[in-house]
Amino acid sequence: MEGSEQLAVIIPMLKTVGAGILPEQLDGSTPCTSFTVSDVRDHMTGLASLYAPAFRGDAPPNDRDPARAGDEDQAARFQRAMDALLDAVQSPGALQRTLDTPFGPMPGAVFARLVAFDGLVHGWDLATSTQQPWDPPDDLVAEVDAFARQAIAPEMRDGDTFAQETHAPPDATPLLRLVAFSGRSV
């Protein structure tokens, strides 16, 4: 399954979780260390707002913090950013072009898989923190996990980009094993 196909499953799940976040949950802590629920949602909104133009082959937005731009509320901005990202990653040529990413130039097909990994883990962060279900298909989790274990190099585990892998219990689900690989405590 290509990254665009993975994101076609993950992004609607993210939108559902995003829509289920209550205002009183925004300041709550998350498994993503030092990020509140609002911070994770804003982080995802900002990255989606930067990545969508890259997948389309457009210049990045001029706004330095697209997650906070304008007067639209954050929940609506998150929904719109997720729609734009999915549309962009499915646009003609998105997976074939070379994108400027935070990790350097990368083929769109590879970067889409990294975005799927990020979305799957941050979706778990949000769902866990707001007591919502997060049940991606096991085959999708297995594909994302296999890719992530090849793509996440030790030097990327700087505590900021990725934390050190934690240990999942022996009876952990595939999703919890992936989350532990991402550096979350499970």
N, CA, C and O atoms as a DFTB+ gen file, in Angstrom:
744 C
 N C O
     1  1       0.846      -1.172       0.000
     2  2       0.000       0.000       0.000
     3  2       0.896       1.243       0.000
     4  3       1.786       1.374       0.841
     5  1       0.662       2.131      -0.926
     6  2       1.435       3.381      -0.999
     7  2       1.067       4.302       0.157
     8  3       0.023       4.149       0.792
     9  1       1.949       5.258       0.412
    10  2       1.693       6.230       1.461
    11  2       0.392       6.989       1.251
    12  3      -0.305       7.307       2.214
    13  1       0.062       7.282      -0.002
    14  2      -1.190       7.998      -0.263
    15  2      -2.392       7.139       0.118
    16  3      -3.398       7.658       0.602
    17  1      -2.292       5.836      -0.097
    18  2      -3.374       4.928       0.296
    19  2      -3.446       4.804       1.820
    20  3      -4.533       4.725       2.393
    21  1      -2.288       4.788       2.463
    22  2      -2.269       4.759       3.924
    23  2      -2.932       6.022       4.476
    24  3      -3.750       5.957       5.394
    25  1      -2.571       7.160       3.908
    26  2      -3.145       8.423       4.378
    27  2      -4.637       8.519       4.079
    28  3      -5.363       9.213       4.790
    29  1      -5.104       7.832       3.040
    30  2      -6.536       7.817       2.740
    31  2      -7.327       7.108       3.839
    32  3      -8.531       7.329       3.973
    33  1      -6.674       6.272       4.614
    34  2      -7.306       5.625       5.766
    35  2      -7.071       6.462       7.030
    36  3      -7.992       6.681       7.816
    37  1      -5.842       6.921       7.215
    38  2      -5.459       7.607       8.454
    39  2      -6.106       8.986       8.579
    40  3      -6.590       9.339       9.655
    41  1      -6.124       9.758       7.517
    42  2      -6.627      11.138       7.617
    43  2      -8.106      11.188       8.011
    44  3      -8.457      11.991       8.876
    45  1      -8.988      10.377       7.427
    46  2     -10.375      10.412       7.933
    47  2     -10.473      10.027       9.416
    48  3     -11.315      10.558      10.141
    49  1      -9.621       9.112       9.861
    50  2      -9.604       8.763      11.286
    51  2      -9.150       9.962      12.116
    52  3      -9.715      10.237      13.175
    53  1      -8.124      10.676      11.634
    54  2      -7.648      11.873      12.333
    55  2      -8.746      12.935      12.409
    56  3      -8.920      13.585      13.440
    57  1      -9.476      13.102      11.323
    58  2     -10.549      14.090      11.307
    59  2     -11.631      13.742      12.320
    60  3     -12.187      14.627      12.970
    61  1     -11.929      12.450      12.453
    62  2     -12.932      12.020      13.431
    63  2     -12.457      12.322      14.845
    64  3     -13.210      12.867      15.651
    65  1     -11.209      11.972      15.150
    66  2     -10.673      12.257      16.481
    67  2     -10.617      13.770      16.705
    68  3     -10.987      14.254      17.775
    69  1     -10.158      14.513      15.700
    70  2     -10.103      15.969      15.836
    71  2     -11.461      16.569      16.134
    72  3     -11.573      17.486      16.947
    73  1     -12.498      16.055      15.480
    74  2     -13.851      16.562      15.709
    75  2     -14.373      16.191      17.088
    76  3     -15.278      16.846      17.605
    77  1     -13.811      15.144      17.689
    78  2     -14.265      14.692      18.992
    79  2     -13.551      15.320      20.173
    80  3     -13.856      14.993      21.320
    81  1     -12.611      16.210      19.919
    82  2     -11.892      16.869      21.010
    83  2     -12.776      17.945      21.622
    84  3     -13.248      18.848      20.932
    85  1     -12.989      17.836      22.907
    86  2     -13.817      18.812      23.627
    87  2     -12.963      20.001      24.061
    88  3     -11.774      19.832      24.335
    89  1     -13.538      21.184      24.127
    90  2     -12.761      22.367      24.542
    91  2     -12.035      22.176      25.872
    92  3     -10.916      22.661      26.041
    93  1     -12.652      21.485      26.802
    94  2     -12.021      21.293      28.106
    95  2     -10.857      20.295      28.058
    96  3     -10.134      20.150      29.044
    97  1     -10.667      19.614      26.939
    98  2      -9.559      18.666      26.793
    99  2      -8.317      19.298      26.175
   100  3      -7.252      18.680      26.180
   101  1      -8.425      20.492      25.654
   102  2      -7.337      21.103      24.894
   103  2      -6.052      21.284      25.691
   104  3      -4.964      21.172      25.125
   105  1      -6.147      21.556      26.971
   106  2      -4.958      21.767      27.789
   107  2      -4.452      20.471      28.425
   108  3      -3.493      20.498      29.196
   109  1      -5.080      19.351      28.115
   110  2      -4.678      18.074      28.690
   111  2      -3.342      17.597      28.146
   112  3      -2.958      17.932      27.025
   113  1      -2.643      16.813      28.949
   114  2      -1.350      16.277      28.519
   115  2      -1.562      15.141      27.518
   116  3      -2.649      14.572      27.416
   117  1      -0.505      14.833      26.791
   118  2      -0.537      13.753      25.807
   119  2       0.706      12.884      25.982
   120  3       1.650      13.279      26.665
   121  1       0.707      11.698      25.364
   122  2       1.910      10.868      25.383
   123  2       3.081      11.496      24.612
   124  3       4.223      11.061      24.764
   125  1       2.811      12.494      23.802
   126  2       3.854      13.220      23.080
   127  2       4.418      14.247      24.068
   128  3       3.842      15.315      24.272
   129  1       5.529      13.908      24.660
   130  2       6.079      14.665      25.788
   131  2       6.075      16.169      25.551
   132  3       6.437      16.645      24.474
   133  1       5.674      16.883      26.543
   134  2       5.601      18.337      26.609
   135  2       4.644      18.963      25.589
   136  3       4.730      20.162      25.327
   137  1       3.743      18.180      25.018
   138  2       2.716      18.704      24.125
   139  2       1.347      18.461      24.759
   140  3       1.052      17.359      25.223
   141  1       0.516      19.505      24.771
   142  2      -0.880      19.348      25.182
   143  2      -1.673      18.832      23.985
   144  3      -1.145      18.722      22.878
   145  1      -2.923      18.524      24.216
   146  2      -3.812      18.120      23.123
   147  2      -3.835      19.220      22.063
   148  3      -3.714      18.943      20.870
   149  1      -3.989      20.449      22.499
   150  2      -4.007      21.580      21.564
   151  2      -2.691      21.683      20.793
   152  3      -2.688      21.952      19.591
   153  1      -1.572      21.467      21.490
   154  2      -0.260      21.536      20.829
   155  2      -0.126      20.479      19.734
   156  3       0.364      20.774      18.644
   157  1      -0.559      19.247      20.020
   158  2      -0.464      18.180      19.017
   159  2      -1.341      18.520      17.816
   160  3      -0.917      18.383      16.668
   161  1      -2.569      18.963      18.092
   162  2      -3.464      19.324      16.987
   163  2      -2.879      20.479      16.170
   164  3      -2.916      20.450      14.940
   165  1      -2.339      21.494      16.850
   166  2      -1.742      22.624      16.135
   167  2      -0.516      22.190      15.341
   168  3      -0.308      22.641      14.214
   169  1       0.287      21.320      15.927
   170  2       1.474      20.780      15.249
   171  2       1.059      20.066      13.960
   172  3       1.657      20.278      12.905
   173  1       0.050      19.236      14.054
   174  2      -0.413      18.499      12.877
   175  2      -1.011      19.442      11.833
   176  3      -0.816      19.251      10.633
   177  1      -1.729      20.443      12.289
   178  2      -2.308      21.427      11.369
   179  2      -1.203      22.174      10.640
   180  3      -1.260      22.350       9.423
   181  1      -0.203      22.608      11.383
   182  2       0.900      23.362      10.785
   183  2       1.676      22.530       9.778
   184  3       1.990      23.003       8.685
   185  1       1.987      21.278      10.148
   186  2       2.739      20.432       9.219
   187  2       1.927      20.107       7.979
   188  3       2.452      20.148       6.866
   189  1       0.656      19.785       8.153
   190  2      -0.192      19.497       6.996
   191  2      -0.265      20.715       6.078
   192  3      -0.274      20.578       4.855
   193  1      -0.317      21.903       6.673
   194  2      -0.381      23.144       5.887
   195  2       0.913      23.409       5.125
   196  3       0.895      24.069       4.085
   197  1       2.031      22.904       5.631
   198  2       3.307      23.031       4.934
   199  2       3.505      21.912       3.906
   200  3       4.030      22.143       2.817
   201  1       3.083      20.710       4.263
   202  2       3.326      19.564       3.390
   203  2       2.405      19.541       2.177
   204  3       2.820      19.097       1.107
   205  1       1.172      20.003       2.316
   206  2       0.237      19.966       1.187
   207  2       0.800      20.705      -0.031
   208  3       0.788      20.139      -1.124
   209  1       1.291      21.935       0.103
   210  2       1.858      22.604      -1.074
   211  2       3.058      21.842      -1.652
   212  3       3.239      21.803      -2.869
   213  1       3.869      21.246      -0.791
   214  2       5.033      20.494      -1.276
   215  2       4.590      19.320      -2.137
   216  3       5.156      19.088      -3.206
   217  1       3.583      18.578      -1.684
   218  2       3.091      17.445      -2.479
   219  2       2.496      17.907      -3.805
   220  3       2.566      17.189      -4.802
   221  1       1.908      19.112      -3.820
   222  2       1.342      19.655      -5.068
   223  2       2.410      20.267      -5.968
   224  3       2.139      20.571      -7.130
   225  1       3.611      20.449      -5.448
   226  2       4.660      21.090      -6.232
   227  2       4.607      22.599      -6.154
   228  3       5.217      23.279      -6.979
   229  1       3.892      23.137      -5.184
   230  2       3.757      24.581      -5.002
   231  2       4.778      25.076      -3.983
   232  3       5.354      24.291      -3.229
   233  1       4.990      26.377      -3.974
   234  2       5.878      26.995      -2.991
   235  2       5.239      26.913      -1.604
   236  3       4.014      26.908      -1.481
   237  1       6.065      26.848      -0.568
   238  2       5.493      26.816       0.784
   239  2       4.776      28.124       1.092
   240  3       5.087      29.158       0.502
   241  1       3.808      28.082       2.024
   242  2       3.106      29.311       2.382
   243  2       4.066      30.308       3.022
   244  3       5.064      29.921       3.630
   245  1       3.759      31.575       2.882
   246  2       4.592      32.638       3.460
   247  2       4.413      32.748       4.966
   248  3       5.318      33.200       5.667
   249  1       3.251      32.339       5.471
   250  2       2.963      32.444       6.901
   251  2       3.902      31.525       7.677
   252  3       4.028      30.349       7.334
   253  1       4.549      32.027       8.694
   254  2       5.514      31.237       9.471
   255  2       4.820      30.229      10.373
   256  3       5.436      29.228      10.738
   257  1       3.558      30.453      10.750
   258  2       2.834      29.517      11.595
   259  2       1.424      29.329      11.046
   260  3       0.474      29.930      11.548
   261  1       1.287      28.488      10.008
   262  2      -0.022      28.326       9.385
   263  2      -1.066      27.740      10.334
   264  3      -2.262      27.872      10.075
   265  1      -0.650      27.102      11.415
   266  2      -1.616      26.556      12.364
   267  2      -2.371      27.667      13.082
   268  3      -3.481      27.443      13.566
   269  1      -1.788      28.866      13.160
   270  2      -2.424      29.949      13.897
   271  2      -2.856      31.114      12.993
   272  3      -3.258      32.170      13.482
   273  1      -2.770      30.914      11.695
   274  2      -3.090      31.997      10.769
   275  2      -4.583      32.285      10.728
   276  3      -5.406      31.378      10.852
   277  1      -4.923      33.555      10.552
   278  2      -6.312      33.952      10.366
   279  2      -7.129      33.888      11.641
   280  3      -6.597      33.718      12.738
   281  1      -8.440      34.029      11.470
   282  2      -9.303      34.040      12.641
   283  2     -10.205      32.813      12.719
   284  3     -11.072      32.742      13.590
   285  1     -10.016      31.856      11.831
   286  2     -10.806      30.630      11.868
   287  2     -10.417      29.819      13.109
   288  3      -9.257      29.833      13.521
   289  1     -11.367      29.126      13.693
   290  2     -11.027      28.376      14.899
   291  2     -10.127      27.188      14.579
   292  3     -10.121      26.665      13.464
   293  1      -9.373      26.782      15.589
   294  2      -8.361      25.738      15.417
   295  2      -8.966      24.408      14.972
   296  3      -8.361      23.703      14.165
   297  1     -10.128      24.056      15.472
   298  2     -10.757      22.785      15.094
   299  2     -11.086      22.779      13.599
   300  3     -10.833      21.792      12.909
   301  1     -11.638      23.858      13.114
   302  2     -11.969      23.941      11.687
   303  2     -10.704      23.978      10.838
   304  3     -10.663      23.381       9.762
   305  1      -9.681      24.667      11.309
   306  2      -8.416      24.737      10.575
   307  2      -7.787      23.351      10.466
   308  3      -7.246      22.998       9.418
   309  1      -7.853      22.563      11.539
   310  2      -7.332      21.195      11.523
   311  2      -8.063      20.372      10.460
   312  3      -7.428      19.685       9.659
   313  1      -9.377      20.442      10.453
   314  2     -10.160      19.681       9.472
   315  2      -9.778      20.084       8.045
   316  3      -9.578      19.231       7.180
   317  1      -9.684      21.376       7.815
   318  2      -9.336      21.879       6.484
   319  2      -7.925      21.461       6.080
   320  3      -7.693      21.094       4.928
   321  1      -6.978      21.514       7.023
   322  2      -5.595      21.128       6.728
   323  2      -5.501      19.642       6.389
   324  3      -4.743      19.254       5.499
   325  1      -6.265      18.813       7.091
   326  2      -6.248      17.374       6.804
   327  2      -6.815      17.105       5.412
   328  3      -6.269      16.295       4.663
   329  1      -7.915      17.787       5.065
   330  2      -8.493      17.634       3.723
   331  2      -7.492      18.058       2.649
   332  3      -7.330      17.376       1.637
   333  1      -6.827      19.184       2.876
   334  2      -5.862      19.690       1.897
   335  2      -4.679      18.740       1.743
   336  3      -4.196      18.528       0.631
   337  1      -4.211      18.170       2.845
   338  2      -3.094      17.233       2.773
   339  2      -3.481      15.986       1.987
   340  3      -2.724      15.543       1.122
   341  1      -4.630      15.423       2.270
   342  2      -5.046      14.221       1.543
   343  2      -5.226      14.522       0.063
   344  3      -4.804      13.742      -0.791
   345  1      -5.849      15.643      -0.236
   346  2      -6.018      16.040      -1.633
   347  2      -4.661      16.195      -2.325
   348  3      -4.482      15.755      -3.461
   349  1      -3.721      16.815      -1.641
   350  2      -2.397      17.068      -2.227
   351  2      -1.609      15.785      -2.439
   352  3      -0.979      15.617      -3.483
   353  1      -1.632      14.881      -1.475
   354  2      -0.845      13.653      -1.599
   355  2      -1.434      12.746      -2.685
   356  3      -0.737      11.885      -3.222
   357  1      -2.709      12.939      -3.004
   358  2      -3.347      12.163      -4.066
   359  2      -3.336      12.885      -5.409
   360  3      -3.865      12.363      -6.391
   361  1      -2.744      14.074      -5.471
   362  2      -2.717      14.845      -6.709
   363  2      -1.719      14.240      -7.701
   364  3      -0.771      13.567      -7.295
   365  1      -1.928      14.476      -8.990
   366  2      -1.017      13.929      -9.998
   367  2       0.430      14.359      -9.750
   368  3       0.713      15.542      -9.559
   369  1       1.327      13.396      -9.755
   370  2       2.753      13.661      -9.621
   371  2       3.257      13.788      -8.192
   372  3       4.465      13.882      -7.972
   373  1       2.350      13.793      -7.209
   374  2       2.755      14.029      -5.820
   375  2       3.773      13.010      -5.328
   376  3       4.719      13.368      -4.627
   377  1       3.590      11.766      -5.683
   378  2       4.481      10.728      -5.181
   379  2       5.756      10.625      -6.002
   380  3       6.737      10.033      -5.551
   381  1       5.753      11.188      -7.189
   382  2       6.928      11.116      -8.053
   383  2       7.892      12.285      -7.859
   384  3       9.088      12.154      -8.119
   385  1       7.378      13.415      -7.407
   386  2       8.267      14.580      -7.295
   387  2       9.150      14.470      -6.062
   388  3       8.818      13.782      -5.096
   389  1      10.276      15.161      -6.115
   390  2      11.176      15.240      -4.977
   391  2      10.758      16.439      -4.137
   392  3      10.622      17.553      -4.643
   393  1      10.556      16.193      -2.847
   394  2      10.082      17.242      -1.946
   395  2      11.208      17.694      -1.025
   396  3      12.063      16.899      -0.636
   397  1      11.197      18.965      -0.686
   398  2      12.083      19.474       0.360
   399  2      11.379      19.193       1.679
   400  3      10.319      19.755       1.953
   401  1      11.963      18.325       2.492
   402  2      11.341      17.914       3.748
   403  2      12.233      18.316       4.915
   404  3      13.371      18.733       4.699
   405  1      11.749      18.203       6.129
   406  2      12.590      18.486       7.289
   407  2      13.816      17.558       7.362
   408  3      14.773      17.842       8.082
   409  1      13.773      16.458       6.616
   410  2      14.875      15.486       6.618
   411  2      15.718      15.585       5.351
   412  3      16.538      14.709       5.075
   413  1      15.515      16.655       4.581
   414  2      16.234      16.836       3.324
   415  2      15.366      16.431       2.145
   416  3      14.232      15.990       2.333
   417  1      15.889      16.577       0.920
   418  2      15.123      16.196      -0.272
   419  2      14.755      14.712      -0.214
   420  3      15.563      13.864       0.164
   421  1      13.509      14.426      -0.602
   422  2      13.013      13.060      -0.488
   423  2      11.924      12.833      -1.540
   424  3      11.122      13.729      -1.805
   425  1      11.893      11.638      -2.140
   426  2      10.786      11.343      -3.058
   427  2       9.446      11.436      -2.330
   428  3       9.332      11.041      -1.169
   429  1       8.455      11.952      -3.011
   430  2       7.121      12.092      -2.426
   431  2       6.575      10.779      -1.901
   432  3       5.903      10.756      -0.870
   433  1       6.857       9.668      -2.604
   434  2       6.355       8.362      -2.171
   435  2       6.918       7.979      -0.804
   436  3       6.214       7.392       0.018
   437  1       8.173       8.307      -0.564
   438  2       8.802       7.994       0.727
   439  2       8.276       8.944       1.800
   440  3       7.939       8.520       2.906
   441  1       8.208      10.215       1.469
   442  2       7.754      11.180       2.465
   443  2       6.299      10.926       2.864
   444  3       5.939      11.122       4.025
   445  1       5.468      10.497       1.930
   446  2       4.071      10.182       2.265
   447  2       4.011       9.085       3.324
   448  3       3.142       9.107       4.195
   449  1       4.926       8.135       3.251
   450  2       4.963       7.069       4.266
   451  2       5.398       7.608       5.628
   452  3       4.894       7.166       6.660
   453  1       6.331       8.562       5.635
   454  2       6.716       9.195       6.905
   455  2       5.550       9.992       7.490
   456  3       5.329       9.985       8.701
   457  1       4.815      10.670       6.628
   458  2       3.649      11.424       7.089
   459  2       2.587      10.465       7.638
   460  3       1.913      10.782       8.617
   461  1       2.439       9.302       7.012
   462  2       1.493       8.298       7.515
   463  2       1.919       7.816       8.901
   464  3       1.080       7.666       9.790
   465  1       3.205       7.574       9.089
   466  2       3.725       7.169      10.397
   467  2       3.421       8.248      11.431
   468  3       2.908       7.952      12.510
   469  1       3.733       9.484      11.106
   470  2       3.494      10.602      12.012
   471  2       2.007      10.724      12.339
   472  3       1.641      10.926      13.497
   473  1       1.163      10.604      11.340
   474  2      -0.278      10.709      11.558
   475  2      -0.830       9.584      12.401
   476  3      -1.699       9.796      13.247
   477  1      -0.327       8.394      12.169
   478  2      -0.790       7.243      12.946
   479  2      -0.426       7.402      14.422
   480  3      -1.249       7.142      15.299
   481  1       0.797       7.826      14.691
   482  2       1.251       7.972      16.080
   483  2       0.591       9.180      16.749
   484  3       0.123       9.072      17.882
   485  1       0.546      10.323      16.070
   486  2      -0.093      11.493      16.677
   487  2      -1.597      11.293      16.822
   488  3      -2.207      11.830      17.746
   489  1      -2.197      10.528      15.921
   490  2      -3.610      10.182      16.086
   491  2      -3.825       9.398      17.366
   492  3      -4.791       9.620      18.096
   493  1      -2.905       8.473      17.628
   494  2      -2.966       7.709      18.881
   495  2      -2.796       8.643      20.075
   496  3      -3.493       8.505      21.080
   497  1      -1.857       9.606      19.964
   498  2      -1.665      10.591      21.036
   499  2      -2.987      11.299      21.354
   500  3      -3.402      11.376      22.511
   501  1      -3.634      11.811      20.312
   502  2      -4.872      12.573      20.509
   503  2      -6.001      11.685      21.024
   504  3      -6.718      12.064      21.950
   505  1      -6.156      10.519      20.434
   506  2      -7.242       9.626      20.841
   507  2      -7.053       9.168      22.285
   508  3      -8.004       9.153      23.067
   509  1      -5.835       8.798      22.632
   510  2      -5.544       8.346      23.988
   511  2      -5.814       9.456      24.993
   512  3      -6.387       9.213      26.055
   513  1      -5.408      10.656      24.662
   514  2      -5.537      11.788      25.581
   515  2      -6.972      12.266      25.741
   516  3      -7.309      12.890      26.747
   517  1      -7.814      11.981      24.766
   518  2      -9.198      12.461      24.800
   519  2     -10.199      11.312      24.942
   520  3     -11.399      11.491      24.734
   521  1      -9.691      10.140      25.296
   522  2     -10.523       8.956      25.528
   523  2     -11.422       8.619      24.331
   524  3     -12.613       8.347      24.478
   525  1     -10.806       8.648      23.145
   526  2     -11.528       8.287      21.929
   527  2     -10.924       7.013      21.348
   528  3      -9.759       6.708      21.604
   529  1     -11.700       6.276      20.577
   530  2     -11.143       5.076      19.939
   531  2     -10.110       5.437      18.871
   532  3     -10.227       6.459      18.194
   533  1      -9.111       4.591      18.734
   534  2      -8.109       4.721      17.671
   535  2      -7.759       3.299      17.275
   536  3      -6.916       2.655      17.901
   537  1      -8.407       2.822      16.243
   538  2      -8.291       1.423      15.874
   539  2      -8.007       1.281      14.379
   540  3      -8.860       0.819      13.622
   541  1      -6.807       1.679      13.960
   542  2      -6.473       1.518      12.538
   543  2      -6.356       0.036      12.186
   544  3      -6.060      -0.783      13.056
   545  1      -6.582      -0.311      10.938
   546  2      -6.478      -1.713      10.522
   547  2      -5.078      -2.273      10.791
   548  3      -4.074      -1.598      10.565
   549  1      -5.031      -3.510      11.274
   550  2      -3.749      -4.139      11.613
   551  2      -2.794      -4.211      10.428
   552  3      -1.585      -4.051      10.596
   553  1      -3.335      -4.453       9.213
   554  2      -2.437      -4.530       8.053
   555  2      -1.797      -3.176       7.760
   556  3      -0.638      -3.116       7.351
   557  1      -2.531      -2.106       7.963
   558  2      -1.978      -0.760       7.793
   559  2      -0.893      -0.507       8.837
   560  3       0.188      -0.018       8.510
   561  1      -1.184      -0.842      10.091
   562  2      -0.203      -0.656      11.161
   563  2       1.061      -1.447      10.846
   564  3       2.168      -0.944      11.040
   565  1       0.911      -2.669      10.365
   566  2       2.077      -3.504      10.045
   567  2       2.922      -2.873       8.939
   568  3       4.150      -2.882       9.020
   569  1       2.283      -2.329       7.913
   570  2       3.025      -1.676       6.830
   571  2       3.748      -0.431       7.314
   572  3       4.912      -0.215       6.977
   573  1       3.067       0.383       8.097
   574  2       3.684       1.602       8.617
   575  2       4.841       1.235       9.545
   576  3       5.896       1.868       9.505
   577  1       4.645       0.224      10.370
   578  2       5.684      -0.215      11.295
   579  2       6.918      -0.696      10.538
   580  3       8.039      -0.311      10.871
   581  1       6.721      -1.525       9.535
   582  2       7.859      -2.050       8.760
   583  2       8.636      -0.909       8.111
   584  3       9.867      -0.910       8.112
   585  1       7.919       0.053       7.562
   586  2       8.577       1.206       6.944
   587  2       9.321       2.024       7.990
   588  3      10.485       2.370       7.793
   589  1       8.663       2.335       9.098
   590  2       9.263       3.192      10.127
   591  2      10.546       2.585      10.670
   592  3      11.510       3.308      10.921
   593  1      10.574       1.285      10.854
   594  2      11.766       0.630      11.405
   595  2      12.950       0.697      10.443
   596  3      14.098       0.585      10.873
   597  1      12.692       0.875       9.165
   598  2      13.775       1.072       8.194
   599  2      14.134       2.551       8.047
   600  3      15.290       2.892       7.799
   601  1      13.145       3.421       8.201
   602  2      13.346       4.842       7.898
   603  2      13.888       5.665       9.064
   604  3      14.606       6.642       8.849
   605  1      13.556       5.287      10.281
   606  2      13.955       6.090      11.442
   607  2      15.372       5.688      11.844
   608  3      15.594       4.659      12.482
   609  1      16.306       6.524      11.455
   610  2      17.722       6.265      11.744
   611  2      18.041       6.698      13.174
   612  3      17.379       7.582      13.717
   613  1      19.059       6.075      13.789
   614  2      19.418       6.436      15.168
   615  2      19.662       7.935      15.363
   616  3      19.296       8.486      16.402
   617  1      20.270       8.597      14.386
   618  2      20.547      10.032      14.544
   619  2      19.272      10.880      14.549
   620  3      19.311      12.044      14.949
   621  1      18.143      10.313      14.112
   622  2      16.870      11.032      14.154
   623  2      16.270      11.007      15.565
   624  3      15.338      11.756      15.862
   625  1      16.797      10.161      16.409
   626  2      16.283      10.021      17.779
   627  2      17.033      10.991      18.695
   628  3      17.804      10.596      19.570
   629  1      16.774      12.265      18.456
   630  2      17.455      13.325      19.197
   631  2      16.646      13.818      20.392
   632  3      17.044      14.766      21.070
   633  1      15.514      13.175      20.648
   634  2      14.644      13.599      21.742
   635  2      13.665      14.663      21.309
   636  3      12.675      14.911      21.998
   637  1      13.923      15.302      20.171
   638  2      13.021      16.320      19.643
   639  2      12.242      15.746      18.466
   640  3      11.011      15.721      18.476
   641  1      12.966      15.287      17.457
   642  2      12.312      14.690      16.299
   643  2      11.673      13.365      16.700
   644  3      10.477      13.157      16.493
   645  1      12.458      12.490      17.260
   646  2      11.979      11.206      17.784
   647  2      12.690      10.927      19.095
   648  3      13.875      11.223      19.246
   649  1      11.966      10.362      20.031
   650  2      12.567       9.938      21.296
   651  2      13.142       8.535      21.112
   652  3      12.921       7.891      20.086
   653  1      13.862       8.085      22.094
   654  2      14.388       6.723      22.071
   655  2      13.227       5.732      22.162
   656  3      12.233       5.982      22.844
   657  1      13.368       4.628      21.479
   658  2      12.345       3.583      21.515
   659  2      12.133       3.121      22.956
   660  3      13.085       2.972      23.722
   661  1      10.882       2.901      23.305
   662  2      10.559       2.329      24.612
   663  2      10.158       0.873      24.408
   664  3      10.034       0.407      23.276
   665  1       9.960       0.168      25.503
   666  2       9.611      -1.248      25.410
   667  2       8.108      -1.429      25.566
   668  3       7.485      -0.906      26.490
   669  1       7.555      -2.184      24.635
   670  2       6.140      -2.534      24.722
   671  2       6.018      -3.857      25.471
   672  3       6.904      -4.705      25.369
   673  1       4.951      -4.042      26.211
   674  2       4.767      -5.322      26.891
   675  2       4.654      -6.464      25.877
   676  3       4.269      -6.233      24.731
   677  1       4.982      -7.674      26.280
   678  2       4.956      -8.801      25.350
   679  2       3.596      -9.017      24.671
   680  3       3.537      -9.491      23.536
   681  1       2.518      -8.674      25.357
   682  2       1.183      -8.877      24.785
   683  2       0.647      -7.622      24.079
   684  3      -0.552      -7.530      23.815
   685  1       1.507      -6.676      23.779
   686  2       1.080      -5.418      23.147
   687  2       0.535      -5.673      21.747
   688  3       0.978      -6.576      21.037
   689  1      -0.426      -4.860      21.382
   690  2      -0.982      -4.917      20.028
   691  2       0.063      -4.379      19.048
   692  3       1.020      -3.723      19.461
   693  1      -0.116      -4.655      17.753
   694  2       0.803      -4.069      16.772
   695  2       0.868      -2.540      16.868
   696  3       1.937      -1.955      16.696
   697  1      -0.261      -1.900      17.139
   698  2      -0.269      -0.441      17.264
   699  2       0.572      -0.002      18.461
   700  3       1.355       0.941      18.350
   701  1       0.423      -0.667      19.592
   702  2       1.209      -0.276      20.761
   703  2       2.695      -0.541      20.561
   704  3       3.527       0.187      21.102
   705  1       3.042      -1.570      19.793
   706  2       4.460      -1.804      19.482
   707  2       5.007      -0.672      18.614
   708  3       6.140      -0.230      18.804
   709  1       4.199      -0.207      17.664
   710  2       4.614       0.919      16.822
   711  2       4.759       2.186      17.661
   712  3       5.727       2.930      17.507
   713  1       3.810       2.425      18.533
   714  2       3.845       3.608      19.390
   715  2       5.087       3.569      20.279
   716  3       5.743       4.593      20.466
   717  1       5.413       2.407      20.826
   718  2       6.624       2.273      21.643
   719  2       7.863       2.518      20.787
   720  3       8.817       3.150      21.241
   721  1       7.852       2.023      19.563
   722  2       8.979       2.282      18.662
   723  2       9.160       3.782      18.451
   724  3      10.288       4.254      18.310
   725  1       8.064       4.534      18.427
   726  2       8.139       5.982      18.215
   727  2       8.694       6.720      19.424
   728  3       8.997       7.910      19.335
   729  1       8.831       6.028      20.556
   730  2       9.381       6.658      21.752
   731  2       8.350       6.950      22.818
   732  3       8.683       7.513      23.860
   733  1       7.086       6.575      22.577
   734  2       6.040       6.797      23.576
   735  2       6.107       5.696      24.630
   736  3       6.488       4.565      24.331
   737  1       5.742       6.028      25.842
   738  2       5.579       5.014      26.897
   739  2       4.195       4.411      26.747
   740  3       3.194       5.116      26.620
   741  1       4.167       3.095      26.766
   742  2       2.864       2.408      26.639
   743  2       2.597       1.548      27.847
   744  3       1.555       0.896      27.922
